[in-house]
Each structure stands twice: as structure tokens, then as C-alpha cells.
Amino acid sequence: MTTEEIRDYSSVPEAIGCSNDGDPIIQVRNIRKWYQVNKGLPIIGSHDWLKAVDDVSFDVPSGQTVGLVGESGCGKTTTAKMVLGLEDPSTDGGVPVGSIYFEGQDVTTLTSAGRREMRRSVQAVFQDPWSSLNPRMRVNTIIGEPLEINTTMTKKERDTRAGDLLAEVGLNPYQGNLYPHEFSGGQRQRIGIARALALNPKLIVLDEPVSALDVSIRAQIMNILVDLQKEHNLAYILIAHNLATVRYMCHRTAVMYLGVVQEYGDTEAIFAEPTHLYTNALISAALPSHPDIERDEIVLPGEVVSPVNPPVGDVFQTRTPLPVRKNHKYTKERPPLVEVGKDHYVVETPWSTVTGHDLSEFKLSVDQEMG
């Protein structure tokens, strides 16, 4: 497969909020992941579907970070697993629903050489730096393992490469002779980053890379990731709960609820003018930068419904204010993303700040709540 064939984006379908312009490493188009869940006794045909991801699309350009945010169970990790090839998209009649494109080519059509190239080019850094490192291996061996599998480098060359990577993430090359238990949590995460860099990837999936670390260490790791991105023109997919991390690192953000993207676009545009009610609620729930800062909490009505057979059409409808639900006729069609500003898209719903509704009826003063 030639470079020209890989870089041909003409076959990639267009999607709202996504563009074939630029140099995207990964393009996700309308992917779905449903898991079959049996109901009671295992009778043939008696099952439900857990809809983890449903019709998700986004692009990940070179040198940029796309953030996937939302509550636990919203589908962001499952989406990342499909990008990594750890999960396959669901099928309908044996045909995959949606597609993932690597440098312009559908991954299902890649040759063996193309699949190997993709595996080398797409790496991951995991949440827990302890469980992701083999405690019986020295650090040089951990970092050099991808090189041993994918290259013809000698042991000496692999150790030299490991030392260079350790220096790149702020550790000393001699520490490659140590074992993971001899490092702190922040240092172990640096080792995980070095291992992900071993094969010179183009995309790294960051699965909550700083959430397990002390607050004092988080900024150091984030700065390392940002510096590495600039130096190597890396693309990142960042999965995170911490919105401050997302705002600092991400160029674009997708807000997910029950497996569906509710708001998507430029990160600063979303944080400056959050449009969807769910996005407003997430931002209001984040702690302020200083304890003396007064803030209002947006309280959503209802409870998060089960992803097993969620509402048809607008999955957020059960969290929409009751007066609005009564006055709006929901359909079985999934509401589309509509553009509400430059590089800013939101699901078209009967309630949003764009249509002139006031958030004040959902705001609960934290002082009042505690007093």
C-alpha cells in the first residue's frame, strides 16, 4: 500500500462537524457498539441490547487532541477501544455499522501490511500506571518490548532507544535497569508514555492519563504530553472526567451521553458558551478554581436511564424539563447535530440556550444547598 493510497481521503464520507481537510490520522464515521444482554432465562430471541455507542463520528487531525467527556457509562472508553482495535463495531446483517478510517482508508480493507502499520501507529497510555507495567520486567525491557516484536533492532539498540525515551519523558537513562515498583506513580506514568512512543506512533489514546496521580504531579504529566505532541506532531484522543484537564489539553471536545454525542466542536467555544443542557450541567458540577468563588449548580431532572434500550430518538429526553417534554412531540428519529457557532455543533433539541430558554430555573445555589 503506497503513501498516496493511504493519504487519499476522497472515500471518507462527510459528517457534521468533521472535515476531510487537513491531515487526519483517524476518522470515525457513524460507529455503533451494541452488546446483547439476555433477559431472564436464555430463550432464543429473548434479549435486549446495551447500546454503549450509537452513531458516533469525529476526526483526529495530526498535532491535535480530541477529548471524549461524559459521565461513567457514556461510551467514551468503548469508542476508544474500537479506535485501538480492541473492540469491533457492531454489525447489521454481517456488515459493520459505521467505519473507522486510518489515514483515509477503511481499516476493514487494510492489507496485512496496512494493519501492522496501523498497530504501530496507534498506541495507548492507560489510567493505572502500576497495573499496565509488568512488575517482573526491567524498565528497559518494558519499553523495548514493542521494538523487539515489530523491528529487527538488537538488544543493545533497544536499550539505547529506551534510554533516549526515558530522557525524553524526564527520567534518567540509567533508571532503565530498575523495576516498576522502584518508581513513584508519576514516574511509572512517564514510563508508560515512553513505551507508547517506542514505535514513533501517529496517534496515542490517553485513557484518563492523570486521574490516578496526585494533584501535584498531574500538571507535570500534562505538560510532558503537550510538549511531546508539539515535538512529534502527535494526535491524541483524551478520555477524561476532569474538565480542567480537557480544557487545557484538547483542541476539540465531544460531550457524550448514553453513547451519543450531544455537543461537539472547538473546546474553547464549548467551554465559553456551552449550549446543550447536559454540557452546562457537567461544567457546573466541576469544582471552581478557588473555594471562595460562588457558583451555581445546574440540577437535571430525572435520573440517568439504563443504556439497555434507552429512549428512542433523543436519548436525553428523560432529562429534559417536564414542561418542555409535554409540549414537544418526540419522534423515533435521532435529532441531528446543528451548527450553533464557528466550529460548534449541538444536538437539535426542543430545549437549548440557543432557543432562548433560561438556565436559571435549573440552577441551585451551592450556598443555599449547604445552608
N, C-alpha and C positions, 0 to 999 in steps of 0.2 A: 504494500500500500504506500503510495507516494505521498510526500508532504502536500502536494497540490490537491490530491484526493481528500486528504484529511481536512484540509482547510476550506473545502467547498461547503458553504453554508446554505446553498440555494435549496437544498432538500429539506431544510428545517422549517416546520410550519411556524407561522407567526402566532403570537399570543399576546393578549392585552398586557401592557406593562413591560413586555420583552421586545428586544430588537435584535435582528441579525447583524446589525452594525457592530463595529469594534472587533474584538478578538476573544470571544467567549470560549472557555475551556469546556464547560459543561452547560448544556441546555436541556432543561427539564420541561416536558410538554404533556400536560393533562394526565399525569400518572395517578394510578389508583392502587391501593393495597387494602384488600378486604380479607379478613380471616373468618373462616367458617366456625361457628360456635354451635354445638349440639344443644338441643332443648330436651331436658329430661332424659328419657330412655333413648338410646341410639337407634331410632327408627329411620329407615331410608326416607330421605326427603324432609325429615324433621330437623331443621336447623335455622339459625339466624346468621346474620353477617355483622361482624365487628368492623366498622368502617374506619380504619386507622388513618388512611389518607385517601382523599377523594378529589380528583381533578386539580392537581397542583402543577403550576408552571412557574419557572423562573430561569434566569440566565446567571452564570457566574463568569464575569469577564476576567481576563488576566490582570493581576495587580489590584484587585478589588475584593472586598469582603461582603458576602450576603449573609444577613442574620436571620435565623428562624426562631421566633419567640412565641410564647404562649404558655398556658398552664400545663401541668403534667397530663399526659394523655392526649395532647392536641395533635400529635402526629409528626412533630419535628424530627425526633430521633428515627422513626421509621422511614421518613423521607431521606435522611442522610444515609441510612443503611442501604437503600435502593441505589443511591448515587455510588456508594462504595462497592456495590455488587454483592453485599451480604444478604440482601433480600431481592427477590424478583418481583416486578409489578404483577398485579393480578391479571388474569386472562378472562376473556369472554369468548366462548367457543373455541378455545385454544389459541386465541390471538391476544397478545399483551395489550392491556388498556393503557394508552399513553406511551411515550417514548422518552428515552434518555440519549442525548447525542454527545459524543466525545469528539471535540474539535470538528463538529459538523457532520459526523457520521453516526447513524443509529448503532448503538452498541450491540444490538442483536444481529447485525450484519457484519460485524468485525471479523476479520480472519484471525487465526491463532496468533499471528504476529501482532495484529492490532490489539487483541485482548491483552497480550503480555505488555504492550506499550501502555495501555490504559492502567493496568495494575501497577506498573512502575510510576505512572504519572499522578495517580490519585492515592494519597496516603491519609492517615488519621492520627490525631492526638486525643487520647481518651481522658475521661474525667478523673479517674483514680490513678495517680502515677505509681502507686505501690502495686496494685493488682495487675497492671499492664506490663510490668517488668518481671522477667524470670529471676527469682531470687538466687538460683543456683548458677547463674551466668555472671561473669565479669562484664563490666560496662562496655569494654571494647568489643566483646563477643556479641552483646545485645545490639549494639549499633551496627556491627559488621555483618550480622546475620542476613539482612536483605541483600547485601553485596555478595555474600557467599552464594546465595540462591540465584541471583539474577545476573552476576557478572563472572568473569574469569580472573578476578583480582587474587593475588596471593595473600597469605595470612599477614605478611608484613605490610603489604599495600592497604589491606583492610584496616589494620591497626593505625596506620598513618592517617588514613581518611577519618577514622573515628576520633583521633586526637584533634584533627582540624575542626571537626564538627563540634566537639566539646568546647574548643576555644571560641567557636562562633556563637555558642549559647551562653558564654560567660563562665565556663568551668575550665580547670587546668587539664591539659592533656594527660598528665601522669595519673589523674583520677580514673582513667580508663581501666586501670588494674584493680579497682575496688569493686565491691559487690553493692547491689542496690540498698541493702539495709544500712550501709555506712553513709548514706546521704539523707539530708532533710527532705521534706515533702516538695519544697520549691526546687531543690536540686534534682530530685527524681523527675519532676515535670520537664526540666531542661533536658534531661537525658531522653525522655520521650520525644521531645521536639527534635533533638539531634538525630534520633533513629528515623523519624519521619522524613528528615532532609537527606538521608543517606543516598537515595537514588535520584536526587535532583527532581523532585516532583513538580508538577504544574499546579496541582490543587491539593489542599490539605483540609480535611474535615476536622473541625475543632469541636469536640463534644464536651461542653462545659469545662474548658481547659483550666479555669482558675477557681471554680466553685469549691473545690476540696482544699484550697490553700488558705493560709492565714491572710487576713486583710492586708497586712504589711508587705506580703510577698506578691499579691495579685498584680499590683501596678508594674512590678519588675517583669513578670512573665508577659503581661500585655505589651509592654514596651519592646521586649525582645521579639514578639510575634510581629509587631508593626514594623520594626526595623528590618527583620528578615523579609517581610513582604516587599518592602521598598527595594531592598538589595537584589532580590531574586525574581521580582515581578510575579510573586506567588498569588494565586487565587485562594480565598478561604471561604468555607461555609461554616459559620459560627452558630452553634446551638447554645442558647443561654437563657437563664431565668433572670439574671441580673441586668436590668435595663441600662444601668450606667455603663456596664461593660459593652453592651450592644451599641450604645450611642458613641462610645469612644472608638470602637474598632470598625464598625460596619459602615460601608458606603450605601448599601441598600438593605431594607428590612422587610420581611414578610411576617405579618401577625396572623397566627393560625388559631382556629377554634374548631374542635371536633373534626380535624382532618382537612379543613377548608381554609384557604387564605382569605382573610377578611379585609386586610389593608396591606398595601404593598407599594414600595417606591423608595425615593431618596430618604435616608434616615433622618436627616435634619428636618426635612419637610414634615415627616410623620411626627416627630417629637415637638416641633414648633406648633403645628396645627393638627393634632390627632382628630380624625374625622369620625371613625366608627366608634360607637358607644363602648364596645369591648376594649378597643385601644385606649380610650380615655380611662376606663376602669383599671387597666393594667398600670398605666402611668401613675394614676392617683394612689395606687396601692404601694408604689415604691417609696422607700423611706426618703425624706428630704435630705439635702446635703448638710443641714445643720439642725439640731433638735429644737432650736428656738423658732425655726421657720414654721409659720402656720400653714396648714394645708387642708384641703377638703378631700374627703374620700367619696368616690362615686360608688354607690351601692347598687348592684344589679339585682333586679327582681328574680325570683325563682332560683332553681339550683341547676348545676351543670347536669345535663341529661346523659344517659349512657350512650357510648359510641356504638352499642349494639342497636341497630335500627334507629338512628337518630331522626329528628324531624325531616320530612321530605321537603325539598326546595330549600328555603332559607333555614340553615341549621341553627341560627341564632334566634329564631323567632320566639322560643320559650323564655328568653331572657329580655325580650323587648317589653316595654311598659304595657300593662294590660289595656289601657285606653287605646293605645295605638293598634294593638293586636285586634281589638274588637272592630275598629274602623277600617281595617285593611284586609283585603281578601288575598290570602296567600295561595300560591299555585304550586304545582309539583315541579315547576322549572327552577333550576338553580339560578338565583339572581347574578348577573354578570358584574365584573369589575368595571367601574366607570372612572374616567379621569376627573379629578376634582382640583387639580393644580399641576404645575410643572413636575413631571415625573412622580406623580402622587395619585394612587388609584385606591378605590374603596368599593366594597360590595354595595350594589344599589339596593337599599332597603327603605322601608317606609319611615324609618327614623334615623336621622343623622344630623350633625351640626350644620351640614350644608343646606338642609331644607328649612332651617330657621328655628328648630326646636331648641329649647333652653335646657342646659345641663343642670341647672340649679335644683330642679325637682328630685334629682338623684344624688345630690351632694349632701354628705353628712359631715358636719364639722367634727374634727377629731377631738377638739376641746369639749364639745357638747357630749360626744360619745363617752369620754372618760370621766366627765364631770357629772 
